Amino acid sequence: MTLVVGMTGGIGSGKSAVAAAFRALGVEVVDADEVAHEISAPGREGHRNAVAALGDRILAADGTLDRARLRERAFADASFRGRLEAALHPPIRDEIRRRVAAWRGDYGVLVVPLLFERGATASIADRVLVVDCPEDEQVRRVQERSGLSEREVRAIMATQLPRADRLARADDVFDNSGPREAIVPAVTRLDAAYRALARAKSDARP
């Protein structure tokens, strides 16, 4: 059975770049955000569930979910957020599990921004890798890529597990505070370590 490495980290920590480096080494990767976008596309189960639960006012003019509006409402209204999550999370979780079950390599990486906050997904990870950088750097990166204000970025960060708690629950920590060119060598070292762990796990099975 493939070793499942659950990868998480705060917004702006650089999870996508780290995941891309694993993919470049031929590692199977499932990204929960990518799955969420697919499942919530028009005609898919998540989209149907969301419209049934929240009405067609959550749709953009082209019929897709209005993600900016959903994000704004979800942060402002806990009840709305709960209904949205109840509509989307079950089909997303089912699809993630299906894809992970199809892995055939020594190990794979499951990227979940809210891995600890969503315990049902965390339960399938054999090991947790936290991608980390200082909070001020998180803010800077998100502002640079998304144009959000510092207040908006920190509001998003406030919905995530505090950095110290996330680090305390990690099996491995990827320090991503340095330049992008440092990512590939670090991922290469982790790749070797995870392959060794996967072989040891396989050898230990009766």
N, CA, C and O of each residue as an XYZ file, in Angstrom:
824
protein
N       0.854     -1.199      0.000
C       0.000      0.000      0.000
C       0.883      1.240      0.000
O       1.861      1.307      0.745
N       0.549      2.213     -0.824
C       1.344      3.432     -0.970
C       1.359      4.251      0.320
O       0.321      4.432      0.958
N       2.538      4.744      0.701
C       2.672      5.643      1.844
C       2.050      6.987      1.479
O       2.364      7.550      0.430
N       1.171      7.503      2.336
C       0.499      8.773      2.072
C       1.133      9.868      2.921
O       1.078      9.825      4.150
N       1.734     10.847      2.252
C       2.305     12.011      2.928
C       1.303     13.153      2.800
O       1.059     13.650      1.701
N       0.732     13.565      3.912
C      -0.175     14.703      3.904
C       0.622     15.986      4.013
O       1.353     16.181      4.984
N       0.492     16.861      3.032
C       1.249     18.114      3.036
C       0.301     19.274      3.301
O      -0.744     19.391      2.661
N       0.670     20.133      4.250
C      -0.144     21.284      4.578
C       0.754     22.469      4.893
O       1.980     22.365      4.853
N       0.132     23.585      5.204
C       0.885     24.800      5.505
C      -0.046     25.993      5.392
O      -1.080     25.915      4.730
N       0.306     27.077      6.021
C      -0.512     28.265      5.963
C      -0.555     28.870      4.573
O       0.285     28.562      3.727
N      -1.532     29.727      4.339
C      -1.638     30.414      3.054
C      -0.338     31.175      2.785
O       0.204     31.835      3.671
N       0.152     31.069      1.545
C       1.365     31.774      1.180
C       2.658     31.087      1.585
O       3.740     31.637      1.385
N       2.558     29.898      2.150
C       3.779     29.216      2.597
C       4.546     28.590      1.441
O       5.733     28.291      1.575
N       3.882     28.391      0.310
C       4.576     27.849     -0.857
C       4.286     26.388     -1.138
O       5.111     25.694     -1.732
N       3.120     25.914     -0.716
C       2.772     24.504     -0.913
C       2.758     24.113     -2.389
O       3.203     23.022     -2.745
N       2.255     24.989     -3.243
C       2.151     24.654     -4.671
C       3.516     24.441     -5.297
O       3.697     23.523     -6.096
N       4.477     25.280     -4.941
C       5.823     25.141     -5.494
C       6.480     23.854     -5.003
O       7.172     23.179     -5.764
N       6.265     23.520     -3.750
C       6.820     22.278     -3.211
C       6.157     21.074     -3.871
O       6.833     20.109     -4.226
N       4.842     21.126     -4.034
C       4.127     20.035     -4.703
C       4.623     19.855     -6.140
O       4.770     18.727     -6.611
N       4.879     20.960     -6.830
C       5.377     20.882     -8.212
C       6.731     20.186     -8.264
O       7.014     19.442     -9.204
N       7.570     20.426     -7.255
C       8.881     19.776     -7.219
C       8.739     18.271     -6.998
O       9.492     17.490     -7.580
N       7.791     17.860     -6.173
C       7.534     16.422     -6.012
C       7.028     15.827     -7.328
O       7.467     14.751     -7.734
N       6.113     16.522     -7.987
C       5.587     16.025     -9.259
C       6.706     15.849    -10.285
O       6.712     14.886    -11.052
N       7.648     16.786    -10.291
C       8.751     16.721    -11.251
C       9.617     15.480    -11.037
O      10.310     15.043    -11.956
N       9.582     14.919     -9.847
C      10.324     13.692     -9.552
C       9.501     12.442     -9.841
O       9.947     11.326     -9.575
N       8.309     12.626    -10.383
C       7.453     11.497    -10.718
C       6.568     11.020     -9.590
O       5.962      9.953     -9.682
N       6.486     11.801     -8.523
C       5.653     11.431     -7.377
C       4.193     11.750     -7.695
O       3.884     12.799     -8.261
N       3.307     10.839     -7.326
C       1.873     11.080     -7.508
C       1.404     12.100     -6.464
O       1.681     11.961     -5.273
N       0.689     13.123     -6.937
C       0.230     14.208     -6.065
C      -1.264     14.417     -6.276
O      -1.738     14.485     -7.410
N      -1.996     14.517     -5.179
C      -3.397     14.932     -5.218
C      -3.493     16.238     -4.447
O      -3.112     16.307     -3.279
N      -4.002     17.266     -5.101
C      -4.153     18.581     -4.489
C      -5.633     18.809     -4.192
O      -6.457     18.838     -5.106
N      -5.962     18.971     -2.921
C      -7.371     19.124     -2.529
C      -8.022     20.336     -3.174
O      -9.206     20.293     -3.510
N      -7.264     21.424     -3.354
C      -7.832     22.614     -3.993
C      -8.198     22.331     -5.450
O      -9.233     22.786     -5.938
N      -7.338     21.575     -6.140
C      -7.638     21.223     -7.530
C      -8.885     20.337     -7.606
O      -9.739     20.522     -8.473
N      -8.974     19.388     -6.698
C     -10.152     18.517     -6.652
C     -11.409     19.347     -6.373
O     -12.453     19.132     -6.989
N     -11.297     20.297     -5.437
C     -12.451     21.132     -5.089
C     -12.947     21.918     -6.293
O     -14.154     22.030     -6.505
N     -12.021     22.468     -7.088
C     -12.427     23.222     -8.271
C     -13.136     22.315     -9.285
O     -14.116     22.720     -9.909
N     -12.637     21.101     -9.439
C     -13.252     20.183    -10.393
C     -14.644     19.762     -9.930
O     -15.592     19.761    -10.716
N     -14.763     19.405     -8.650
C     -16.028     18.899     -8.120
C     -17.098     19.989     -8.065
O     -18.293     19.697     -8.116
N     -16.660     21.251     -7.960
C     -17.630     22.346     -7.873
C     -17.903     23.010     -9.224
O     -18.556     24.053     -9.275
N     -17.413     22.421    -10.317
C     -17.691     22.952    -11.655
C     -19.135     22.652    -12.039
O     -19.711     21.686    -11.538
N     -19.733     23.456    -12.916
C     -21.121     23.208    -13.343
C     -21.311     21.768    -13.821
O     -20.503     21.232    -14.580
N     -22.385     21.168    -13.362
C     -22.679     19.801    -13.737
C     -22.131     18.759    -12.791
O     -22.523     17.594    -12.861
N     -21.221     19.161    -11.897
C     -20.643     18.218    -10.948
C     -21.407     18.247     -9.625
O     -22.163     19.179     -9.350
N     -21.199     17.222     -8.819
C     -21.983     17.046     -7.594
C     -21.848     18.212     -6.624
O     -22.839     18.646     -6.037
N     -20.647     18.716     -6.453
C     -20.446     19.810     -5.517
C     -21.211     21.060     -5.925
O     -21.796     21.743     -5.084
N     -21.204     21.353     -7.211
C     -21.929     22.509     -7.741
C     -23.422     22.347     -7.486
O     -24.083     23.279     -7.029
N     -23.952     21.158     -7.783
C     -25.385     20.911     -7.563
C     -25.733     21.028     -6.085
O     -26.759     21.609     -5.729
N     -24.882     20.478     -5.227
C     -25.130     20.541     -3.782
C     -25.140     21.981     -3.277
O     -25.996     22.368     -2.482
N     -24.168     22.770     -3.754
C     -24.051     24.152     -3.279
C     -25.262     24.982     -3.695
O     -25.784     25.761     -2.897
N     -25.706     24.822     -4.923
C     -26.868     25.578     -5.401
C     -28.130     25.144     -4.649
O     -28.969     25.974     -4.298
N     -28.253     23.838     -4.407
C     -29.420     23.349     -3.678
C     -29.453     23.887     -2.253
O     -30.523     24.174     -1.716
N     -28.279     24.021     -1.644
C     -28.217     24.458     -0.245
C     -28.296     25.965     -0.094
O     -28.824     26.461      0.901
N     -27.771     26.708     -1.081
C     -27.597     28.150     -0.892
C     -28.298     29.010     -1.934
O     -28.334     30.233     -1.799
N     -28.855     28.394     -2.968
C     -29.568     29.152     -3.983
C     -28.669     29.625     -5.106
O     -27.443     29.594     -5.000
N     -29.310     30.069     -6.200
C     -28.527     30.439     -7.383
C     -27.891     31.820     -7.275
O     -27.215     32.264     -8.204
N     -28.100     32.502     -6.153
C     -27.435     33.804     -5.971
C     -25.927     33.647     -5.773
O     -25.183     34.624     -5.854
N     -25.481     32.425     -5.514
C     -24.048     32.189     -5.333
C     -23.332     31.977     -6.668
O     -22.122     31.749     -6.699
N     -24.088     32.054     -7.777
C     -23.503     31.813     -9.092
C     -23.057     33.108     -9.754
O     -23.668     34.163     -9.583
N     -21.972     32.996    -10.517
C     -21.528     34.099    -11.363
C     -22.364     34.090    -12.645
O     -23.174     33.187    -12.852
N     -22.171     35.076    -13.488
C     -22.979     35.203    -14.714
C     -22.808     34.005    -15.639
O     -23.725     33.665    -16.386
N     -21.632     33.356    -15.595
C     -21.387     32.220    -16.485
C     -21.848     30.885    -15.896
O     -21.617     29.834    -16.493
N     -22.494     30.920    -14.738
C     -23.022     29.711    -14.132
C     -22.070     29.007    -13.182
O     -22.462     28.048    -12.516
N     -20.839     29.458    -13.106
C     -19.893     28.880    -12.151
C     -20.141     29.482    -10.769
O     -20.805     30.510    -10.636
N     -19.599     28.829     -9.747
C     -19.711     29.389     -8.406
C     -18.932     30.696     -8.345
O     -17.799     30.778     -8.821
N     -19.545     31.708     -7.759
C     -18.887     33.009     -7.598
C     -17.965     32.912     -6.377
O     -18.387     33.177     -5.251
N     -16.710     32.533     -6.610
C     -15.805     32.216     -5.506
C     -15.488     33.431     -4.641
O     -15.337     33.305     -3.426
N     -15.389     34.591     -5.250
C     -15.109     35.798     -4.464
C     -16.270     36.084     -3.510
O     -16.059     36.410     -2.342
N     -17.481     35.961     -4.012
C     -18.665     36.191     -3.173
C     -18.769     35.126     -2.086
O     -19.086     35.432     -0.936
N     -18.500     33.879     -2.454
C     -18.564     32.801     -1.474
C     -17.541     33.008     -0.367
O     -17.842     32.814      0.811
N     -16.332     33.402     -0.747
C     -15.286     33.631      0.251
C     -15.685     34.750      1.204
O     -15.503     34.644      2.417
N     -16.234     35.826      0.637
C     -16.644     36.969      1.459
C     -17.761     36.577      2.430
O     -17.718     36.923      3.611
N     -18.753     35.856      1.924
C     -19.873     35.450      2.782
C     -19.419     34.450      3.847
O     -19.850     34.516      4.999
N     -18.549     33.527      3.450
C     -18.108     32.490      4.377
C     -17.331     33.069      5.550
O     -17.471     32.601      6.680
N     -16.512     34.084      5.287
C     -15.751     34.696      6.369
C     -16.658     35.511      7.290
O     -16.396     35.625      8.488
N     -17.722     36.075      6.723
C     -18.590     36.956      7.510
C     -19.694     36.216      8.257
O     -20.234     36.737      9.233
N     -20.036     35.011      7.811
C     -21.228     34.329      8.335
C     -20.906     32.854      8.583
O     -20.792     32.073      7.638
N     -20.762     32.478      9.841
C     -20.391     31.106     10.193
C     -21.461     30.107      9.745
O     -21.136     28.990      9.341
N     -22.742     30.506      9.817
C     -23.821     29.612      9.396
C     -23.735     29.333      7.898
O     -23.883     28.194      7.455
N     -23.494     30.388      7.133
C     -23.338     30.230      5.687
C     -22.150     29.322      5.391
O     -22.238     28.426      4.553
N     -21.039     29.560      6.084
C     -19.832     28.742      5.869
C     -20.116     27.274      6.164
O     -19.656     26.388      5.442
N     -20.878     27.019      7.232
C     -21.199     25.642      7.573
C     -22.031     24.947      6.507
O     -21.803     23.778      6.196
N     -23.002     25.674      5.945
C     -23.840     25.086      4.891
C     -23.037     24.849      3.614
O     -23.227     23.848      2.923
N     -22.138     25.785      3.313
C     -21.298     25.625      2.128
C     -20.389     24.415      2.284
O     -20.257     23.611      1.361
N     -19.767     24.284      3.441
C     -18.864     23.159      3.674
C     -19.614     21.832      3.657
O     -19.102     20.836      3.147
N     -20.827     21.815      4.214
C     -21.629     20.588      4.214
C     -21.996     20.164      2.793
O     -22.138     18.973      2.515
N     -22.149     21.142      1.894
C     -22.488     20.841      0.497
C     -21.274     20.345     -0.290
O     -21.391     19.445     -1.122
N     -20.122     20.931     -0.026
C     -18.953     20.664     -0.862
C     -18.020     19.579     -0.327
O     -17.467     18.796     -1.099
N     -17.849     19.535      0.971
C     -16.793     18.676      1.511
C     -17.001     17.179      1.296
O     -16.036     16.492      0.962
N     -18.212     16.634      1.470
C     -18.346     15.184      1.263
C     -17.945     14.707     -0.132
O     -17.181     13.746     -0.230
N     -18.425     15.332     -1.226
C     -17.983     14.844     -2.538
C     -16.504     15.092     -2.802
O     -15.860     14.302     -3.493
N     -15.961     16.176     -2.264
C     -14.527     16.432     -2.427
C     -13.730     15.359     -1.699
O     -12.773     14.807     -2.242
N     -14.130     15.069     -0.472
C     -13.430     14.050      0.317
C     -13.497     12.680     -0.359
O     -12.506     11.951     -0.382
N     -14.652     12.332     -0.906
C     -14.795     11.039     -1.582
C     -13.873     10.951     -2.797
O     -13.256      9.914     -3.037
N     -13.781     12.041     -3.561
C     -12.931     12.036     -4.749
C     -11.452     11.965     -4.361
O     -10.669     11.283     -5.022
N     -11.071     12.664     -3.297
C      -9.686     12.588     -2.821
C      -9.338     11.154     -2.449
O      -8.288     10.646     -2.842
N     -10.206     10.506     -1.701
C      -9.943      9.131     -1.288
C      -9.853      8.198     -2.492
O      -9.028      7.284     -2.515
N     -10.699      8.430     -3.488
C     -10.664      7.585     -4.690
C      -9.334      7.734     -5.404
O      -8.747      6.742     -5.836
N      -8.850      8.971     -5.532
C      -7.590      9.201     -6.243
C      -6.401      8.647     -5.477
O      -5.493      8.061     -6.066
N      -6.409      8.831     -4.168
C      -5.308      8.298     -3.358
C      -5.277      6.772     -3.434
O      -4.202      6.177     -3.511
N      -6.433      6.148     -3.413
C      -6.505      4.691     -3.491
C      -5.950      4.157     -4.810
O      -5.554      2.994     -4.894
N      -5.921      5.006     -5.840
C      -5.423      4.589     -7.159
C      -3.903      4.744     -7.295
O      -3.337      4.336     -8.308
N      -3.237      5.325     -6.298
C      -1.788      5.489     -6.373
C      -1.100      4.130     -6.455
O      -1.547      3.153     -5.855
N      -0.006      4.089     -7.208
C       0.749      2.860     -7.357
C       2.240      3.038     -7.050
O       2.993      2.065     -7.093
N       2.671      4.244     -6.746
C       4.074      4.475     -6.434
C       4.408      4.102     -5.001
O       3.537      3.681     -4.239
N       5.699      4.262     -4.634
C       6.127      3.981     -3.259
C       5.395      4.877     -2.268
O       4.985      4.439     -1.192
N       5.240      6.140     -2.654
C       4.529      7.082     -1.800
C       3.884      8.135     -2.683
O       4.240      8.289     -3.852
N       2.936      8.854     -2.113
C       2.304      9.965     -2.814
C       2.110     11.113     -1.851
O       2.188     10.941     -0.634
N       1.854     12.291     -2.406
C       1.679     13.492     -1.602
C       0.252     14.003     -1.757
O      -0.220     14.244     -2.868
N      -0.423     14.161     -0.629
C      -1.783     14.697     -0.589
C      -1.714     16.113     -0.023
O      -1.420     16.301      1.157
N      -1.985     17.108     -0.868
C      -1.871     18.514     -0.471
C      -3.229     19.006      0.014
O      -4.184     19.072     -0.759
N      -3.310     19.352      1.299
C      -4.563     19.828      1.888
C      -4.259     21.047      2.753
O      -3.679     20.896      3.828
N      -4.633     22.256      2.316
C      -4.339     23.449      3.111
C      -4.872     23.374      4.539
O      -4.228     23.858      5.470
N      -6.048     22.768      4.714
C      -6.659     22.669      6.050
C      -6.645     21.221      6.526
O      -7.661     20.695      6.980
N      -5.492     20.590      6.416
C      -5.383     19.168      6.754
C      -5.773     18.894      8.202
O      -6.546     17.976      8.474
N      -5.245     19.684      9.131
C      -5.542     19.472     10.543
C      -6.961     19.911     10.889
O      -7.616     19.307     11.739
N      -7.427     20.958     10.231
C      -8.762     21.466     10.507
C      -9.848     20.526      9.987
O     -10.969     20.538     10.494
N      -9.528     19.716      8.986
C     -10.472     18.772      8.397
C     -10.004     17.361      8.731
O      -9.337     16.714      7.924
N     -10.354     16.891      9.911
C      -9.809     15.636     10.423
C     -10.082     14.428      9.557
O      -9.281     13.493      9.542
N     -11.193     14.418      8.831
C     -11.534     13.253      8.026
C     -10.493     13.002      6.948
O     -10.215     11.849      6.616
N      -9.918     14.052      6.401
C      -8.877     13.886      5.387
C      -7.543     13.549      6.032
O      -6.781     12.745      5.495
N      -7.255     14.150      7.173
C      -5.995     13.890      7.872
C      -5.857     12.417      8.236
O      -4.742     11.905      8.339
N      -6.974     11.737      8.430
C      -6.933     10.353      8.889
C      -6.310      9.404      7.880
O      -5.913      8.298      8.248
N      -6.211      9.804      6.613
C      -5.631      8.892      5.625
C      -4.142      9.150      5.416
O      -3.503      8.445      4.636
N      -3.581     10.144      6.095
C      -2.161     10.451      5.953
C      -1.340      9.611      6.930
O      -1.642      9.551      8.121
N      -0.303      8.968      6.409
C       0.613      8.216      7.265
C       1.642      9.128      7.917
O       2.181      8.825      8.981
N       1.897     10.232      7.266
C       2.932     11.167      7.732
C       2.526     12.567      7.288
O       1.910     12.736      6.236
N       2.875     13.578      8.099
C       2.477     14.951      7.783
C       3.715     15.822      7.560
O       4.615     15.890      8.397
N       3.725     16.477      6.411
C       4.771     17.430      6.053
C       4.177     18.831      6.087
O       3.234     19.122      5.352
N       4.719     19.698      6.934
C       4.248     21.076      7.020
C       5.225     21.984      6.296
O       6.411     22.021      6.626
N       4.726     22.719      5.306
C       5.511     23.734      4.607
C       5.379     25.025      5.398
O       4.267     25.481      5.667
N       6.502     25.613      5.768
C       6.466     26.713      6.716
C       7.326     27.891      6.272
O       8.360     27.720      5.626
N       6.874     29.087      6.634
C       7.687     30.295      6.511
C       7.133     31.308      7.508
O       6.015     31.130      7.990
N       7.874     32.360      7.833
C       7.382     33.350      8.791
C       6.064     33.983      8.341
O       5.811     34.110      7.143
N       5.236     34.374      9.294
C       3.915     34.905      8.970
C       3.998     36.183      8.140
O       3.179     36.379      7.242
N       4.952     37.043      8.413
C       5.092     38.264      7.614
C       5.400     37.932      6.158
O       4.965     38.632      5.244
N       6.157     36.851      5.956
C       6.461     36.425      4.584
C       5.218     35.841      3.927
O       5.003     36.046      2.733
N       4.401     35.123      4.678
C       3.130     34.641      4.136
C       2.304     35.811      3.612
O       1.787     35.768      2.496
N       2.186     36.849      4.424
C       1.386     38.017      4.041
C       1.947     38.646      2.777
O       1.202     38.970      1.852
N       3.258     38.818      2.741
C       3.886     39.465      1.581
C       3.614     38.674      0.310
O       3.265     39.255     -0.717
N       3.769     37.360      0.368
C       3.581     36.527     -0.822
C       2.139     36.566     -1.314
O       1.896     36.671     -2.516
N       1.185     36.482     -0.393
C      -0.219     36.474     -0.802
C      -0.606     37.828     -1.381
O      -1.336     37.889     -2.370
N      -0.128     38.911     -0.779
C      -0.416     40.241     -1.321
C       0.162     40.376     -2.733
O      -0.466     40.958     -3.618
N       1.342     39.842     -2.927
C       2.013     39.961     -4.231
C       1.257     39.209     -5.313
O       1.137     39.692     -6.439
N       0.740     38.016     -4.974
C       0.099     37.192     -6.005
C      -1.380     37.487     -6.178
O      -1.928     37.294     -7.263
N      -2.049     37.964     -5.095
C      -3.501     38.095     -5.135
C      -4.007     39.525     -5.044
O      -5.169     39.790     -5.353
N      -3.148     40.451     -4.624
C      -3.576     41.834     -4.495
C      -4.471     42.108     -3.305
O      -5.085     43.172     -3.225
N      -4.556     41.156     -2.370
C      -5.371     41.364     -1.180
C      -4.655     42.308     -0.218
O      -3.432     42.443     -0.253
N      -5.430     42.950      0.631
C      -4.832     43.813      1.644
C      -4.259     42.946      2.764
O      -4.588     41.766      2.887
N      -3.397     43.556      3.575
C      -2.848     42.801      4.708
C      -3.964     42.338      5.640
O      -3.916     41.224      6.162
N      -4.967     43.185      5.849
C      -6.084     42.817      6.713
C      -6.811     41.590      6.179
O      -7.175     40.694      6.941
N      -7.021     41.553      4.863
C      -7.709     40.422      4.260
C      -6.888     39.142      4.383
O      -7.428     38.071      4.663
N      -5.587     39.263      4.174
C      -4.729     38.075      4.273
C      -4.722     37.549      5.707
O      -4.829     36.345      5.939
N      -4.594     38.463      6.656
C      -4.539     38.015      8.056
C      -5.891     37.464      8.510
O      -5.937     36.624      9.408
N      -6.976     37.913      7.916
C      -8.293     37.341      8.224
C      -8.358     35.888      7.764
O      -8.917     35.034      8.452
N      -7.781     35.616      6.592
C      -7.727     34.235      6.111
C      -6.847     33.395      7.032
O      -7.202     32.273      7.392
N      -5.695     33.949      7.407
C      -4.780     33.228      8.284
C      -5.437     32.908      9.623
O      -5.150     31.875     10.229
N      -6.308     33.784     10.079
C      -6.972     33.587     11.373
C      -7.935     32.406     11.353
O      -8.283     31.880     12.410
N      -8.374     31.977     10.163
C      -9.270     30.826     10.067
C      -8.484     29.519     10.035
O      -9.072     28.440     10.116
N      -7.167     29.609      9.919
C      -6.320     28.428      9.871
C      -5.708     28.163     11.245
O      -5.658     29.051     12.096
N      -5.251     26.944     11.447
C      -4.592     26.588     12.691
C      -3.393     27.513     12.906
O      -2.661     27.780     11.954
N      -3.168     28.010     14.129
C      -2.000     28.861     14.372
C      -0.709     28.168     13.971
O      -0.580     26.949     14.084
N       0.235     28.954     13.505
C       1.492     28.408     13.002
C       2.154     27.478     14.017
O       2.592     26.387     13.653
N       2.235     27.888     15.271
C       2.911     27.080     16.287
C       2.224     25.723     16.458
O       2.893     24.702     16.616
N       0.900     25.715     16.425
C       0.160     24.458     16.565
C       0.397     23.545     15.366
O       0.546     22.332     15.510
N       0.430     24.149     14.186
C       0.667     23.367     12.969
C       2.043     22.712     13.021
O       2.186     21.531     12.705
N       3.050     23.478     13.418
C       4.412     22.950     13.491
C       4.522     21.849     14.545
O       5.244     20.871     14.352
N       3.810     22.008     15.649
C       3.874     21.021     16.721
C       3.304     19.672     16.299
O       3.651     18.641     16.875
N       2.431     19.679     15.297
C       1.781     18.442     14.859
C       2.438     17.832     13.626
O       1.955     16.830     13.096
N       3.527     18.425     13.170
C       4.204     17.945     11.959
C       5.128     16.775     12.260
O       5.749     16.719     13.322
N       5.215     15.842     11.317
C       6.273     14.835     11.347
C       7.533     15.390     10.703
O       8.647     15.097     11.136
N       7.344     16.192      9.664
C       8.457     16.815      8.954
C       8.093     18.265      8.685
O       6.930     18.578      8.431
N       9.082     19.153      8.740
C       8.874     20.574      8.450
C       9.754     20.971      7.280
O      10.961     20.733      7.289
N       9.145     21.577      6.276
C       9.864     22.090      5.110
C      10.003     23.596      5.290
O       9.027     24.333      5.151
N      11.200     24.049      5.596
C      11.450     25.481      5.779
C      11.506     26.139      4.402
O      12.489     26.007      3.673
N      10.435     26.847      4.065
C      10.347     27.467      2.745
C      10.482     28.987      2.832
O       9.855     29.721      2.068
N      11.300     29.444      3.761
C      11.507     30.887      3.912
C      12.578     31.416      2.979
O      12.753     32.628      2.860
N      13.301     30.516      2.311
C      14.400     30.927      1.445
C      13.977     31.112      0.000
O      12.784     31.190     -0.292
N      14.947     31.185     -0.912
C      14.642     31.390     -2.334
C      14.035     30.158     -2.979
O      14.206     29.045     -2.482
N      13.329     30.351     -4.084
C      12.661     29.229     -4.766
C      13.651     28.158     -5.214
O      13.308     26.976     -5.251
N      14.873     28.560     -5.554
C      15.839     27.570     -6.039
C      16.277     26.598     -4.946
O      16.910     25.584     -5.237
N      15.946     26.898     -3.703
C      16.283     25.974     -2.612
C      15.262     24.843     -2.493
O      15.497     23.869     -1.778
N      14.139     24.965     -3.187
C      13.069     23.975     -3.030
C      13.456     22.613     -3.603
O      13.275     21.591     -2.939
N      13.982     22.586     -4.815
C      14.255     21.304     -5.472
C      15.255     20.449     -4.695
O      14.983     19.266     -4.492
N      16.396     20.978     -4.248
C      17.310     20.135     -3.466
C      16.669     19.593     -2.185
O      16.903     18.445     -1.807
N      15.864     20.422     -1.525
C      15.220     19.977     -0.293
C      14.186     18.890     -0.573
O      14.085     17.922      0.182
N      13.423     19.041     -1.644
C      12.437     18.032     -2.007
C      13.128     16.733     -2.419
O      12.627     15.649     -2.120
N      14.255     16.828     -3.090
C      15.008     15.630     -3.486
C      15.443     14.838     -2.262
O      15.403     13.608     -2.273
N      15.857     15.532     -1.211
C      16.242     14.837      0.018
C      15.027     14.177      0.673
O      15.109     13.044      1.149
N      13.907     14.888      0.693
C      12.694     14.311      1.260
C      12.220     13.106      0.452
O      11.752     12.116      1.015
N      12.344     13.198     -0.860
C      11.936     12.097     -1.729
C      12.690     10.820     -1.355
O      12.089      9.751     -1.244
N      13.993     10.933     -1.163
C      14.793      9.763     -0.789
C      14.351      9.218      0.569
O      14.264      8.005      0.763
N      14.075     10.126      1.504
C      13.651      9.702      2.840
C      12.288      9.006      2.793
O      12.086      7.986      3.452
N      11.358      9.556      2.017
C      10.029      8.962      1.952
C      10.045      7.613      1.227
O       9.297      6.706      1.590
N      10.882      7.483      0.222
C      10.988      6.178     -0.451
C      11.541      5.128      0.502
O      11.103      3.978      0.488
N      12.503      5.525      1.332
C      13.047      4.588      2.313
C      11.990      4.206      3.345
O      11.883      3.040      3.724
N      11.209      5.185      3.801
C      10.137      4.896      4.752
C       9.090      3.965      4.131
O       8.591      3.049      4.784
N       8.771      4.216      2.864
C       7.771      3.385      2.188
C       8.259      1.945      2.068
O       7.485      1.005      2.253
N       9.551      1.772      1.755
C      10.094      0.418      1.648
C      10.074     -0.276      3.010
O       9.755     -1.461      3.105
N      10.418      0.472      4.064
C      10.416     -0.106      5.418
C       8.993     -0.499      5.820
O       8.784     -1.537      6.448
N       8.030      0.328      5.457
C       6.637      0.007      5.768
C       6.201     -1.254      5.039
O       5.520     -2.108      5.607
N       6.599     -1.363      3.778
C       6.238     -2.524      2.980
C       6.888     -3.794      3.537
O       6.249     -4.843      3.604
N       8.151     -3.695      3.933
C       8.881     -4.857      4.460
C       8.299     -5.323      5.795
O       8.378     -6.501      6.146
N       7.708     -4.365      6.539
C       7.182     -4.696      7.868
C       5.821     -5.382      7.811
O       5.365     -5.944      8.807
N       5.172     -5.338      6.647
C       3.851     -5.964      6.541
C       3.985     -7.464      6.573
O       4.911     -8.009      5.972
N       3.086     -8.151      7.257
C       3.158     -9.612      7.331
C       2.845    -10.257      5.988
O       2.862    -11.482      5.872
